[in-house]
Amino acid sequence: MWLLSQEESLSLRVSLSLYKCSLVVSMKQFFHAWKEVEASLKMIAFFCFQIFQAAIAKIFMKNWCVQSLLAF
């Protein structure tokens, strides 16, 4: 077992505290960045849904027009 002087012990504790702080900051930055990615993905999904919905409406409209013309 090795012993540390008071200065070394204090230095080690300060280093560990700084490491913990930087780790917490890094995790907060990661979660903030993830929230931005999540919001972007939701926006992309919404636009894809809108495009899909418009395409389906167009297909139904074409079918309805064709059926209306054939009915005459």
mmCIF file as Biopython writes it, N, C-alpha, C and O atoms, coordinates in Angstrom:
data_model
#
loop_
_atom_site.group_PDB
_atom_site.id
_atom_site.type_symbol
_atom_site.label_atom_id
_atom_site.label_alt_id
_atom_site.label_comp_id
_atom_site.label_asym_id
_atom_site.label_entity_id
_atom_site.label_seq_id
_atom_site.pdbx_PDB_ins_code
_atom_site.Cartn_x
_atom_site.Cartn_y
_atom_site.Cartn_z
_atom_site.occupancy
_atom_site.B_iso_or_equiv
_atom_site.auth_seq_id
_atom_site.auth_asym_id
_atom_site.pdbx_PDB_model_num
ATOM 1   N N  . MET A ? 1  ? 0.849   -1.177 0.000   1.0 0.0 1  A 1 
ATOM 2   C CA . MET A ? 1  ? 0.000   0.000  0.000   1.0 0.0 1  A 1 
ATOM 3   C C  . MET A ? 1  ? 0.894   1.239  0.000   1.0 0.0 1  A 1 
ATOM 4   O O  . MET A ? 1  ? 1.905   1.288  0.700   1.0 0.0 1  A 1 
ATOM 5   N N  . TRP A ? 2  ? 0.515   2.218  -0.779  1.0 0.0 2  A 1 
ATOM 6   C CA . TRP A ? 2  ? 1.325   3.429  -0.829  1.0 0.0 2  A 1 
ATOM 7   C C  . TRP A ? 2  ? 0.549   4.598  -0.245  1.0 0.0 2  A 1 
ATOM 8   O O  . TRP A ? 2  ? -0.677  4.656  -0.343  1.0 0.0 2  A 1 
ATOM 9   N N  . LEU A ? 3  ? 1.254   5.500  0.346   1.0 0.0 3  A 1 
ATOM 10  C CA . LEU A ? 3  ? 0.642   6.656  0.994   1.0 0.0 3  A 1 
ATOM 11  C C  . LEU A ? 3  ? 0.948   7.910  0.195   1.0 0.0 3  A 1 
ATOM 12  O O  . LEU A ? 3  ? 2.022   8.055  -0.389  1.0 0.0 3  A 1 
ATOM 13  N N  . LEU A ? 4  ? -0.010  8.800  0.184   1.0 0.0 4  A 1 
ATOM 14  C CA . LEU A ? 4  ? 0.168   10.071 -0.514  1.0 0.0 4  A 1 
ATOM 15  C C  . LEU A ? 4  ? 0.385   11.181 0.503   1.0 0.0 4  A 1 
ATOM 16  O O  . LEU A ? 4  ? -0.144  11.148 1.614   1.0 0.0 4  A 1 
ATOM 17  N N  . SER A ? 5  ? 1.154   12.133 0.105   1.0 0.0 5  A 1 
ATOM 18  C CA . SER A ? 5  ? 1.294   13.314 0.963   1.0 0.0 5  A 1 
ATOM 19  C C  . SER A ? 5  ? -0.012  14.102 0.879   1.0 0.0 5  A 1 
ATOM 20  O O  . SER A ? 5  ? -0.858  13.831 0.027   1.0 0.0 5  A 1 
ATOM 21  N N  . GLN A ? 6  ? -0.164  15.065 1.760   1.0 0.0 6  A 1 
ATOM 22  C CA . GLN A ? 6  ? -1.384  15.875 1.746   1.0 0.0 6  A 1 
ATOM 23  C C  . GLN A ? 6  ? -1.532  16.622 0.426   1.0 0.0 6  A 1 
ATOM 24  O O  . GLN A ? 6  ? -2.634  16.726 -0.111  1.0 0.0 6  A 1 
ATOM 25  N N  . GLU A ? 7  ? -0.433  17.136 -0.092  1.0 0.0 7  A 1 
ATOM 26  C CA . GLU A ? 7  ? -0.481  17.872 -1.361  1.0 0.0 7  A 1 
ATOM 27  C C  . GLU A ? 7  ? -0.885  16.952 -2.510  1.0 0.0 7  A 1 
ATOM 28  O O  . GLU A ? 7  ? -1.700  17.315 -3.357  1.0 0.0 7  A 1 
ATOM 29  N N  . GLU A ? 8  ? -0.300  15.757 -2.522  1.0 0.0 8  A 1 
ATOM 30  C CA . GLU A ? 8  ? -0.641  14.803 -3.579  1.0 0.0 8  A 1 
ATOM 31  C C  . GLU A ? 8  ? -2.098  14.359 -3.466  1.0 0.0 8  A 1 
ATOM 32  O O  . GLU A ? 8  ? -2.792  14.207 -4.471  1.0 0.0 8  A 1 
ATOM 33  N N  . SER A ? 9  ? -2.545  14.157 -2.248  1.0 0.0 9  A 1 
ATOM 34  C CA . SER A ? 9  ? -3.927  13.752 -2.015  1.0 0.0 9  A 1 
ATOM 35  C C  . SER A ? 9  ? -4.892  14.844 -2.479  1.0 0.0 9  A 1 
ATOM 36  O O  . SER A ? 9  ? -5.889  14.569 -3.146  1.0 0.0 9  A 1 
ATOM 37  N N  . LEU A ? 10 ? -4.579  16.079 -2.113  1.0 0.0 10 A 1 
ATOM 38  C CA . LEU A ? 10 ? -5.406  17.208 -2.533  1.0 0.0 10 A 1 
ATOM 39  C C  . LEU A ? 10 ? -5.398  17.339 -4.049  1.0 0.0 10 A 1 
ATOM 40  O O  . LEU A ? 10 ? -6.441  17.558 -4.665  1.0 0.0 10 A 1 
ATOM 41  N N  . SER A ? 11 ? -4.236  17.207 -4.639  1.0 0.0 11 A 1 
ATOM 42  C CA . SER A ? 11 ? -4.109  17.295 -6.091  1.0 0.0 11 A 1 
ATOM 43  C C  . SER A ? 11 ? -4.928  16.202 -6.775  1.0 0.0 11 A 1 
ATOM 44  O O  . SER A ? 11 ? -5.592  16.447 -7.782  1.0 0.0 11 A 1 
ATOM 45  N N  . LEU A ? 12 ? -4.872  15.006 -6.222  1.0 0.0 12 A 1 
ATOM 46  C CA . LEU A ? 12 ? -5.632  13.891 -6.782  1.0 0.0 12 A 1 
ATOM 47  C C  . LEU A ? 12 ? -7.131  14.137 -6.664  1.0 0.0 12 A 1 
ATOM 48  O O  . LEU A ? 12 ? -7.883  13.876 -7.603  1.0 0.0 12 A 1 
ATOM 49  N N  . ARG A ? 13 ? -7.566  14.641 -5.508  1.0 0.0 13 A 1 
ATOM 50  C CA . ARG A ? 13 ? -8.991  14.929 -5.323  1.0 0.0 13 A 1 
ATOM 51  C C  . ARG A ? 13 ? -9.469  16.017 -6.274  1.0 0.0 13 A 1 
ATOM 52  O O  . ARG A ? 13 ? -10.559 15.921 -6.838  1.0 0.0 13 A 1 
ATOM 53  N N  . VAL A ? 14 ? -8.652  17.052 -6.450  1.0 0.0 14 A 1 
ATOM 54  C CA . VAL A ? 14 ? -9.006  18.126 -7.384  1.0 0.0 14 A 1 
ATOM 55  C C  . VAL A ? 14 ? -9.087  17.577 -8.806  1.0 0.0 14 A 1 
ATOM 56  O O  . VAL A ? 14 ? -10.010 17.905 -9.553  1.0 0.0 14 A 1 
ATOM 57  N N  . SER A ? 15 ? -8.126  16.749 -9.173  1.0 0.0 15 A 1 
ATOM 58  C CA . SER A ? 15 ? -8.129  16.151 -10.513 1.0 0.0 15 A 1 
ATOM 59  C C  . SER A ? 15 ? -9.373  15.302 -10.733 1.0 0.0 15 A 1 
ATOM 60  O O  . SER A ? 15 ? -10.009 15.374 -11.784 1.0 0.0 15 A 1 
ATOM 61  N N  . LEU A ? 16 ? -9.715  14.491 -9.723  1.0 0.0 16 A 1 
ATOM 62  C CA . LEU A ? 16 ? -10.918 13.662 -9.843  1.0 0.0 16 A 1 
ATOM 63  C C  . LEU A ? 16 ? -12.175 14.516 -9.921  1.0 0.0 16 A 1 
ATOM 64  O O  . LEU A ? 16 ? -13.089 14.202 -10.683 1.0 0.0 16 A 1 
ATOM 65  N N  . SER A ? 17 ? -12.231 15.578 -9.150  1.0 0.0 17 A 1 
ATOM 66  C CA . SER A ? 17 ? -13.390 16.472 -9.192  1.0 0.0 17 A 1 
ATOM 67  C C  . SER A ? 17 ? -13.521 17.126 -10.561 1.0 0.0 17 A 1 
ATOM 68  O O  . SER A ? 17 ? -14.618 17.215 -11.113 1.0 0.0 17 A 1 
ATOM 69  N N  . LEU A ? 18 ? -12.399 17.580 -11.104 1.0 0.0 18 A 1 
ATOM 70  C CA . LEU A ? 18 ? -12.425 18.185 -12.441 1.0 0.0 18 A 1 
ATOM 71  C C  . LEU A ? 18 ? -12.841 17.165 -13.494 1.0 0.0 18 A 1 
ATOM 72  O O  . LEU A ? 18 ? -13.591 17.485 -14.416 1.0 0.0 18 A 1 
ATOM 73  N N  . TYR A ? 19 ? -12.351 15.934 -13.351 1.0 0.0 19 A 1 
ATOM 74  C CA . TYR A ? 19 ? -12.724 14.872 -14.285 1.0 0.0 19 A 1 
ATOM 75  C C  . TYR A ? 19 ? -14.224 14.613 -14.220 1.0 0.0 19 A 1 
ATOM 76  O O  . TYR A ? 19 ? -14.881 14.482 -15.253 1.0 0.0 19 A 1 
ATOM 77  N N  . LYS A ? 20 ? -14.774 14.537 -12.986 1.0 0.0 20 A 1 
ATOM 78  C CA . LYS A ? 20 ? -16.217 14.316 -12.829 1.0 0.0 20 A 1 
ATOM 79  C C  . LYS A ? 20 ? -17.003 15.460 -13.456 1.0 0.0 20 A 1 
ATOM 80  O O  . LYS A ? 20 ? -18.000 15.227 -14.140 1.0 0.0 20 A 1 
ATOM 81  N N  . CYS A ? 21 ? -16.560 16.692 -13.226 1.0 0.0 21 A 1 
ATOM 82  C CA . CYS A ? 21 ? -17.248 17.854 -13.799 1.0 0.0 21 A 1 
ATOM 83  C C  . CYS A ? 21 ? -17.220 17.808 -15.322 1.0 0.0 21 A 1 
ATOM 84  O O  . CYS A ? 21 ? -18.233 18.068 -15.970 1.0 0.0 21 A 1 
ATOM 85  N N  . SER A ? 22 ? -16.075 17.480 -15.890 1.0 0.0 22 A 1 
ATOM 86  C CA . SER A ? 22 ? -15.983 17.436 -17.347 1.0 0.0 22 A 1 
ATOM 87  C C  . SER A ? 22 ? -16.832 16.302 -17.906 1.0 0.0 22 A 1 
ATOM 88  O O  . SER A ? 22 ? -17.404 16.426 -18.988 1.0 0.0 22 A 1 
ATOM 89  N N  . LEU A ? 23 ? -16.915 15.196 -17.170 1.0 0.0 23 A 1 
ATOM 90  C CA . LEU A ? 23 ? -17.752 14.081 -17.595 1.0 0.0 23 A 1 
ATOM 91  C C  . LEU A ? 23 ? -19.222 14.475 -17.579 1.0 0.0 23 A 1 
ATOM 92  O O  . LEU A ? 23 ? -19.965 14.154 -18.506 1.0 0.0 23 A 1 
ATOM 93  N N  . VAL A ? 24 ? -19.644 15.172 -16.525 1.0 0.0 24 A 1 
ATOM 94  C CA . VAL A ? 24 ? -21.032 15.632 -16.427 1.0 0.0 24 A 1 
ATOM 95  C C  . VAL A ? 24 ? -21.344 16.616 -17.551 1.0 0.0 24 A 1 
ATOM 96  O O  . VAL A ? 24 ? -22.404 16.535 -18.172 1.0 0.0 24 A 1 
ATOM 97  N N  . VAL A ? 25 ? -20.428 17.539 -17.811 1.0 0.0 25 A 1 
ATOM 98  C CA . VAL A ? 25 ? -20.628 18.511 -18.890 1.0 0.0 25 A 1 
ATOM 99  C C  . VAL A ? 25 ? -20.718 17.789 -20.230 1.0 0.0 25 A 1 
ATOM 100 O O  . VAL A ? 25 ? -21.569 18.118 -21.058 1.0 0.0 25 A 1 
ATOM 101 N N  . SER A ? 26 ? -19.848 16.809 -20.447 1.0 0.0 26 A 1 
ATOM 102 C CA . SER A ? 26 ? -19.874 16.047 -21.697 1.0 0.0 26 A 1 
ATOM 103 C C  . SER A ? 26 ? -21.195 15.310 -21.859 1.0 0.0 26 A 1 
ATOM 104 O O  . SER A ? 26 ? -21.760 15.276 -22.953 1.0 0.0 26 A 1 
ATOM 105 N N  . MET A ? 27 ? -21.687 14.723 -20.778 1.0 0.0 27 A 1 
ATOM 106 C CA . MET A ? 27 ? -22.961 14.008 -20.845 1.0 0.0 27 A 1 
ATOM 107 C C  . MET A ? 27 ? -24.102 14.972 -21.136 1.0 0.0 27 A 1 
ATOM 108 O O  . MET A ? 27 ? -25.000 14.651 -21.914 1.0 0.0 27 A 1 
ATOM 109 N N  . LYS A ? 28 ? -24.075 16.157 -20.515 1.0 0.0 28 A 1 
ATOM 110 C CA . LYS A ? 28 ? -25.120 17.147 -20.778 1.0 0.0 28 A 1 
ATOM 111 C C  . LYS A ? 28 ? -25.075 17.596 -22.232 1.0 0.0 28 A 1 
ATOM 112 O O  . LYS A ? 28 ? -26.117 17.754 -22.870 1.0 0.0 28 A 1 
ATOM 113 N N  . GLN A ? 29 ? -23.862 17.803 -22.760 1.0 0.0 29 A 1 
ATOM 114 C CA . GLN A ? 29 ? -23.729 18.188 -24.164 1.0 0.0 29 A 1 
ATOM 115 C C  . GLN A ? 29 ? -24.242 17.082 -25.072 1.0 0.0 29 A 1 
ATOM 116 O O  . GLN A ? 29 ? -24.906 17.355 -26.072 1.0 0.0 29 A 1 
ATOM 117 N N  . PHE A ? 30 ? -23.938 15.837 -24.730 1.0 0.0 30 A 1 
ATOM 118 C CA . PHE A ? 30 ? -24.415 14.709 -25.526 1.0 0.0 30 A 1 
ATOM 119 C C  . PHE A ? 30 ? -25.938 14.671 -25.539 1.0 0.0 30 A 1 
ATOM 120 O O  . PHE A ? 30 ? -26.545 14.532 -26.601 1.0 0.0 30 A 1 
ATOM 121 N N  . PHE A ? 31 ? -26.565 14.794 -24.361 1.0 0.0 31 A 1 
ATOM 122 C CA . PHE A ? 31 ? -28.018 14.732 -24.296 1.0 0.0 31 A 1 
ATOM 123 C C  . PHE A ? 31 ? -28.655 15.910 -25.018 1.0 0.0 31 A 1 
ATOM 124 O O  . PHE A ? 31 ? -29.702 15.758 -25.648 1.0 0.0 31 A 1 
ATOM 125 N N  . HIS A ? 32 ? -28.030 17.090 -24.932 1.0 0.0 32 A 1 
ATOM 126 C CA . HIS A ? 32 ? -28.549 18.247 -25.661 1.0 0.0 32 A 1 
ATOM 127 C C  . HIS A ? 32 ? -28.466 17.995 -27.165 1.0 0.0 32 A 1 
ATOM 128 O O  . HIS A ? 32 ? -29.411 18.276 -27.902 1.0 0.0 32 A 1 
ATOM 129 N N  . ALA A ? 33 ? -27.333 17.465 -27.612 1.0 0.0 33 A 1 
ATOM 130 C CA . ALA A ? 33 ? -27.169 17.157 -29.041 1.0 0.0 33 A 1 
ATOM 131 C C  . ALA A ? 33 ? -28.161 16.078 -29.464 1.0 0.0 33 A 1 
ATOM 132 O O  . ALA A ? 33 ? -28.713 16.142 -30.563 1.0 0.0 33 A 1 
ATOM 133 N N  . TRP A ? 34 ? -28.393 15.084 -28.598 1.0 0.0 34 A 1 
ATOM 134 C CA . TRP A ? 34 ? -29.339 14.022 -28.928 1.0 0.0 34 A 1 
ATOM 135 C C  . TRP A ? 34 ? -30.746 14.586 -29.061 1.0 0.0 34 A 1 
ATOM 136 O O  . TRP A ? 34 ? -31.499 14.162 -29.937 1.0 0.0 34 A 1 
ATOM 137 N N  . LYS A ? 35 ? -31.112 15.535 -28.204 1.0 0.0 35 A 1 
ATOM 138 C CA . LYS A ? 35 ? -32.440 16.155 -28.299 1.0 0.0 35 A 1 
ATOM 139 C C  . LYS A ? 35 ? -32.591 16.877 -29.635 1.0 0.0 35 A 1 
ATOM 140 O O  . LYS A ? 35 ? -33.664 16.842 -30.237 1.0 0.0 35 A 1 
ATOM 141 N N  . GLU A ? 36 ? -31.526 17.533 -30.104 1.0 0.0 36 A 1 
ATOM 142 C CA . GLU A ? 36 ? -31.575 18.203 -31.403 1.0 0.0 36 A 1 
ATOM 143 C C  . GLU A ? 36 ? -31.723 17.190 -32.530 1.0 0.0 36 A 1 
ATOM 144 O O  . GLU A ? 36 ? -32.482 17.414 -33.473 1.0 0.0 36 A 1 
ATOM 145 N N  . VAL A ? 37 ? -31.005 16.079 -32.436 1.0 0.0 37 A 1 
ATOM 146 C CA . VAL A ? 37 ? -31.117 15.019 -33.452 1.0 0.0 37 A 1 
ATOM 147 C C  . VAL A ? 37 ? -32.529 14.441 -33.434 1.0 0.0 37 A 1 
ATOM 148 O O  . VAL A ? 37 ? -33.127 14.212 -34.485 1.0 0.0 37 A 1 
ATOM 149 N N  . GLU A ? 38 ? -33.052 14.209 -32.247 1.0 0.0 38 A 1 
ATOM 150 C CA . GLU A ? 38 ? -34.398 13.660 -32.109 1.0 0.0 38 A 1 
ATOM 151 C C  . GLU A ? 38 ? -35.433 14.606 -32.723 1.0 0.0 38 A 1 
ATOM 152 O O  . GLU A ? 38 ? -36.349 14.159 -33.415 1.0 0.0 38 A 1 
ATOM 153 N N  . ALA A ? 39 ? -35.292 15.899 -32.475 1.0 0.0 39 A 1 
ATOM 154 C CA . ALA A ? 39 ? -36.216 16.879 -33.054 1.0 0.0 39 A 1 
ATOM 155 C C  . ALA A ? 39 ? -36.107 16.890 -34.577 1.0 0.0 39 A 1 
ATOM 156 O O  . ALA A ? 39 ? -37.119 16.988 -35.271 1.0 0.0 39 A 1 
ATOM 157 N N  . SER A ? 40 ? -34.894 16.791 -35.095 1.0 0.0 40 A 1 
ATOM 158 C CA . SER A ? 40 ? -34.702 16.759 -36.547 1.0 0.0 40 A 1 
ATOM 159 C C  . SER A ? 40 ? -35.336 15.514 -37.152 1.0 0.0 40 A 1 
ATOM 160 O O  . SER A ? 40 ? -35.971 15.587 -38.204 1.0 0.0 40 A 1 
ATOM 161 N N  . LEU A ? 41 ? -35.168 14.376 -36.494 1.0 0.0 41 A 1 
ATOM 162 C CA . LEU A ? 41 ? -35.766 13.136 -36.997 1.0 0.0 41 A 1 
ATOM 163 C C  . LEU A ? 41 ? -37.289 13.211 -36.983 1.0 0.0 41 A 1 
ATOM 164 O O  . LEU A ? 41 ? -37.946 12.712 -37.897 1.0 0.0 41 A 1 
ATOM 165 N N  . LYS A ? 42 ? -37.848 13.830 -35.954 1.0 0.0 42 A 1 
ATOM 166 C CA . LYS A ? 42 ? -39.304 13.990 -35.901 1.0 0.0 42 A 1 
ATOM 167 C C  . LYS A ? 42 ? -39.787 14.881 -37.036 1.0 0.0 42 A 1 
ATOM 168 O O  . LYS A ? 42 ? -40.825 14.614 -37.642 1.0 0.0 42 A 1 
ATOM 169 N N  . MET A ? 43 ? -39.027 15.950 -37.325 1.0 0.0 43 A 1 
ATOM 170 C CA . MET A ? 43 ? -39.401 16.842 -38.413 1.0 0.0 43 A 1 
ATOM 171 C C  . MET A ? 43 ? -39.330 16.113 -39.758 1.0 0.0 43 A 1 
ATOM 172 O O  . MET A ? 43 ? -40.220 16.257 -40.595 1.0 0.0 43 A 1 
ATOM 173 N N  . ILE A ? 44 ? -38.270 15.333 -39.957 1.0 0.0 44 A 1 
ATOM 174 C CA . ILE A ? 44 ? -38.126 14.566 -41.198 1.0 0.0 44 A 1 
ATOM 175 C C  . ILE A ? 44 ? -39.273 13.565 -41.330 1.0 0.0 44 A 1 
ATOM 176 O O  . ILE A ? 44 ? -39.837 13.411 -42.413 1.0 0.0 44 A 1 
ATOM 177 N N  . ALA A ? 45 ? -39.618 12.891 -40.245 1.0 0.0 45 A 1 
ATOM 178 C CA . ALA A ? 45 ? -40.727 11.931 -40.268 1.0 0.0 45 A 1 
ATOM 179 C C  . ALA A ? 45 ? -42.034 12.635 -40.605 1.0 0.0 45 A 1 
ATOM 180 O O  . ALA A ? 45 ? -42.848 12.100 -41.358 1.0 0.0 45 A 1 
ATOM 181 N N  . PHE A ? 46 ? -42.244 13.820 -40.060 1.0 0.0 46 A 1 
ATOM 182 C CA . PHE A ? 46 ? -43.462 14.577 -40.347 1.0 0.0 46 A 1 
ATOM 183 C C  . PHE A ? 46 ? -43.537 14.936 -41.829 1.0 0.0 46 A 1 
ATOM 184 O O  . PHE A ? 46 ? -44.589 14.783 -42.450 1.0 0.0 46 A 1 
ATOM 185 N N  . PHE A ? 47 ? -42.420 15.418 -42.405 1.0 0.0 47 A 1 
ATOM 186 C CA . PHE A ? 47 ? -42.415 15.770 -43.825 1.0 0.0 47 A 1 
ATOM 187 C C  . PHE A ? 47 ? -42.625 14.539 -44.700 1.0 0.0 47 A 1 
ATOM 188 O O  . PHE A ? 47 ? -43.336 14.609 -45.703 1.0 0.0 47 A 1 
ATOM 189 N N  . CYS A ? 48 ? -42.013 13.412 -44.332 1.0 0.0 48 A 1 
ATOM 190 C CA . CYS A ? 48 ? -42.218 12.169 -45.090 1.0 0.0 48 A 1 
ATOM 191 C C  . CYS A ? 48 ? -43.683 11.750 -45.031 1.0 0.0 48 A 1 
ATOM 192 O O  . CYS A ? 48 ? -44.248 11.313 -46.033 1.0 0.0 48 A 1 
ATOM 193 N N  . PHE A ? 49 ? -44.294 11.882 -43.859 1.0 0.0 49 A 1 
ATOM 194 C CA . PHE A ? 49 ? -45.711 11.554 -43.720 1.0 0.0 49 A 1 
ATOM 195 C C  . PHE A ? 49 ? -46.562 12.465 -44.597 1.0 0.0 49 A 1 
ATOM 196 O O  . PHE A ? 49 ? -47.512 12.005 -45.231 1.0 0.0 49 A 1 
ATOM 197 N N  . GLN A ? 50 ? -46.226 13.756 -44.638 1.0 0.0 50 A 1 
ATOM 198 C CA . GLN A ? 50 ? -46.975 14.690 -45.481 1.0 0.0 50 A 1 
ATOM 199 C C  . GLN A ? 50 ? -46.861 14.311 -46.958 1.0 0.0 50 A 1 
ATOM 200 O O  . GLN A ? 50 ? -47.849 14.352 -47.691 1.0 0.0 50 A 1 
ATOM 201 N N  . ILE A ? 51 ? -45.656 13.944 -47.389 1.0 0.0 51 A 1 
ATOM 202 C CA . ILE A ? 51 ? -45.450 13.539 -48.782 1.0 0.0 51 A 1 
ATOM 203 C C  . ILE A ? 51 ? -46.236 12.264 -49.075 1.0 0.0 51 A 1 
ATOM 204 O O  . ILE A ? 51 ? -46.887 12.160 -50.115 1.0 0.0 51 A 1 
ATOM 205 N N  . PHE A ? 52 ? -46.179 11.300 -48.166 1.0 0.0 52 A 1 
ATOM 206 C CA . PHE A ? 52 ? -46.917 10.050 -48.330 1.0 0.0 52 A 1 
ATOM 207 C C  . PHE A ? 52 ? -48.415 10.321 -48.401 1.0 0.0 52 A 1 
ATOM 208 O O  . PHE A ? 52 ? -49.115 9.756  -49.241 1.0 0.0 52 A 1 
ATOM 209 N N  . GLN A ? 53 ? -48.898 11.176 -47.527 1.0 0.0 53 A 1 
ATOM 210 C CA . GLN A ? 53 ? -50.321 11.510 -47.492 1.0 0.0 53 A 1 
ATOM 211 C C  . GLN A ? 53 ? -50.746 12.180 -48.801 1.0 0.0 53 A 1 
ATOM 212 O O  . GLN A ? 53 ? -51.815 11.879 -49.332 1.0 0.0 53 A 1 
ATOM 213 N N  . ALA A ? 54 ? -49.918 13.082 -49.319 1.0 0.0 54 A 1 
ATOM 214 C CA . ALA A ? 54 ? -50.231 13.753 -50.584 1.0 0.0 54 A 1 
ATOM 215 C C  . ALA A ? 54 ? -50.229 12.754 -51.738 1.0 0.0 54 A 1 
ATOM 216 O O  . ALA A ? 54 ? -51.073 12.836 -52.630 1.0 0.0 54 A 1 
ATOM 217 N N  . ALA A ? 55 ? -49.289 11.818 -51.726 1.0 0.0 55 A 1 
ATOM 218 C CA . ALA A ? 55 ? -49.234 10.807 -52.789 1.0 0.0 55 A 1 
ATOM 219 C C  . ALA A ? 55 ? -50.468 9.916  -52.756 1.0 0.0 55 A 1 
ATOM 220 O O  . ALA A ? 55 ? -51.036 9.611  -53.805 1.0 0.0 55 A 1 
ATOM 221 N N  . ILE A ? 56 ? -50.887 9.500  -51.581 1.0 0.0 56 A 1 
ATOM 222 C CA . ILE A ? 56 ? -52.094 8.669  -51.447 1.0 0.0 56 A 1 
ATOM 223 C C  . ILE A ? 56 ? -53.317 9.445  -51.921 1.0 0.0 56 A 1 
ATOM 224 O O  . ILE A ? 56 ? -54.163 8.904  -52.633 1.0 0.0 56 A 1 
ATOM 225 N N  . ALA A ? 57 ? -53.410 10.712 -51.529 1.0 0.0 57 A 1 
ATOM 226 C CA . ALA A ? 57 ? -54.543 11.539 -51.961 1.0 0.0 57 A 1 
ATOM 227 C C  . ALA A ? 57 ? -54.557 11.673 -53.480 1.0 0.0 57 A 1 
ATOM 228 O O  . ALA A ? 57 ? -55.621 11.630 -54.096 1.0 0.0 57 A 1 
ATOM 229 N N  . LYS A ? 58 ? -53.391 11.835 -54.081 1.0 0.0 58 A 1 
ATOM 230 C CA . LYS A ? 58 ? -53.303 11.966 -55.536 1.0 0.0 58 A 1 
ATOM 231 C C  . LYS A ? 58 ? -53.748 10.672 -56.223 1.0 0.0 58 A 1 
ATOM 232 O O  . LYS A ? 58 ? -54.459 10.713 -57.226 1.0 0.0 58 A 1 
ATOM 233 N N  . ILE A ? 59 ? -53.332 9.534  -55.685 1.0 0.0 59 A 1 
ATOM 234 C CA . ILE A ? 59 ? -53.736 8.241  -56.255 1.0 0.0 59 A 1 
ATOM 235 C C  . ILE A ? 59 ? -55.246 8.077  -56.166 1.0 0.0 59 A 1 
ATOM 236 O O  . ILE A ? 59 ? -55.883 7.677  -57.140 1.0 0.0 59 A 1 
ATOM 237 N N  . PHE A ? 60 ? -55.829 8.382  -55.005 1.0 0.0 60 A 1 
ATOM 238 C CA . PHE A ? 60 ? -57.280 8.261  -54.856 1.0 0.0 60 A 1 
ATOM 239 C C  . PHE A ? 60 ? -58.006 9.228  -55.777 1.0 0.0 60 A 1 
ATOM 240 O O  . PHE A ? 60 ? -59.049 8.892  -56.338 1.0 0.0 60 A 1 
ATOM 241 N N  . MET A ? 61 ? -57.454 10.435 -55.935 1.0 0.0 61 A 1 
ATOM 242 C CA . MET A ? 61 ? -58.077 11.426 -56.808 1.0 0.0 61 A 1 
ATOM 243 C C  . MET A ? 61 ? -58.060 10.936 -58.249 1.0 0.0 61 A 1 
ATOM 244 O O  . MET A ? 61 ? -59.052 11.080 -58.962 1.0 0.0 61 A 1 
ATOM 245 N N  . LYS A ? 62 ? -56.936 10.355 -58.688 1.0 0.0 62 A 1 
ATOM 246 C CA . LYS A ? 62 ? -56.855 9.824  -60.055 1.0 0.0 62 A 1 
ATOM 247 C C  . LYS A ? 62 ? -57.857 8.696  -60.242 1.0 0.0 62 A 1 
ATOM 248 O O  . LYS A ? 62 ? -58.564 8.648  -61.249 1.0 0.0 62 A 1 
ATOM 249 N N  . ASN A ? 63 ? -57.920 7.785  -59.268 1.0 0.0 63 A 1 
ATOM 250 C CA . ASN A ? 63 ? -58.872 6.676  -59.362 1.0 0.0 63 A 1 
ATOM 251 C C  . ASN A ? 63 ? -60.302 7.189  -59.403 1.0 0.0 63 A 1 
ATOM 252 O O  . ASN A ? 63 ? -61.126 6.677  -60.160 1.0 0.0 63 A 1 
ATOM 253 N N  . TRP A ? 64 ? -60.600 8.198  -58.593 1.0 0.0 64 A 1 
ATOM 254 C CA . TRP A ? 64 ? -61.944 8.755  -58.561 1.0 0.0 64 A 1 
ATOM 255 C C  . TRP A ? 64 ? -62.276 9.408  -59.896 1.0 0.0 64 A 1 
ATOM 256 O O  . TRP A ? 64 ? -63.387 9.248  -60.401 1.0 0.0 64 A 1 
ATOM 257 N N  . CYS A ? 65 ? -61.317 10.151 -60.481 1.0 0.0 65 A 1 
ATOM 258 C CA . CYS A ? 65 ? -61.541 10.801 -61.777 1.0 0.0 65 A 1 
ATOM 259 C C  . CYS A ? 65 ? -61.760 9.763  -62.872 1.0 0.0 65 A 1 
ATOM 260 O O  . CYS A ? 65 ? -62.656 9.913  -63.702 1.0 0.0 65 A 1 
ATOM 261 N N  . VAL A ? 66 ? -60.950 8.721  -62.873 1.0 0.0 66 A 1 
ATOM 262 C CA . VAL A ? 66 ? -61.093 7.662  -63.886 1.0 0.0 66 A 1 
ATOM 263 C C  . VAL A ? 66 ? -62.439 6.976  -63.732 1.0 0.0 66 A 1 
ATOM 264 O O  . VAL A ? 66 ? -63.128 6.735  -64.723 1.0 0.0 66 A 1 
ATOM 265 N N  . GLN A ? 67 ? -62.818 6.664  -62.517 1.0 0.0 67 A 1 
ATOM 266 C CA . GLN A ? 67 ? -64.101 6.000  -62.293 1.0 0.0 67 A 1 
ATOM 267 C C  . GLN A ? 67 ? -65.260 6.911  -62.676 1.0 0.0 67 A 1 
ATOM 268 O O  . GLN A ? 67 ? -66.266 6.443  -63.208 1.0 0.0 67 A 1 
ATOM 269 N N  . SER A ? 68 ? -65.128 8.210  -62.410 1.0 0.0 68 A 1 
ATOM 270 C CA . SER A ? 68 ? -66.183 9.156  -62.782 1.0 0.0 68 A 1 
ATOM 271 C C  . SER A ? 68 ? -66.321 9.230  -64.293 1.0 0.0 68 A 1 
ATOM 272 O O  . SER A ? 68 ? -67.435 9.254  -64.816 1.0 0.0 68 A 1 
ATOM 273 N N  . LEU A ? 69 ? -65.189 9.267  -65.001 1.0 0.0 69 A 1 
ATOM 274 C CA . LEU A ? 69 ? -65.229 9.328  -66.462 1.0 0.0 69 A 1 
ATOM 275 C C  . LEU A ? 69 ? -65.786 8.034  -67.051 1.0 0.0 69 A 1 
ATOM 276 O O  . LEU A ? 69 ? -66.518 8.069  -68.040 1.0 0.0 69 A 1 
ATOM 277 N N  . LEU A ? 70 ? -65.446 6.903  -66.454 1.0 0.0 70 A 1 
ATOM 278 C CA . LEU A ? 70 ? -65.960 5.626  -66.946 1.0 0.0 70 A 1 
ATOM 279 C C  . LEU A ? 70 ? -67.450 5.479  -66.667 1.0 0.0 70 A 1 
ATOM 280 O O  . LEU A ? 70 ? -68.145 4.758  -67.382 1.0 0.0 70 A 1 
ATOM 281 N N  . ALA A ? 71 ? -67.938 6.147  -65.649 1.0 0.0 71 A 1 
ATOM 282 C CA . ALA A ? 71 ? -69.356 6.056  -65.299 1.0 0.0 71 A 1 
ATOM 283 C C  . ALA A ? 71 ? -70.230 6.755  -66.333 1.0 0.0 71 A 1 
ATOM 284 O O  . ALA A ? 71 ? -71.398 6.404  -66.498 1.0 0.0 71 A 1 
ATOM 285 N N  . PHE A ? 72 ? -69.663 7.754  -67.037 1.0 0.0 72 A 1 
ATOM 286 C CA . PHE A ? 72 ? -70.464 8.478  -68.035 1.0 0.0 72 A 1 
ATOM 287 C C  . PHE A ? 72 ? -70.657 7.659  -69.220 1.0 0.0 72 A 1 
ATOM 288 O O  . PHE A ? 72 ? -71.305 8.092  -70.172 1.0 0.0 72 A 1 
#
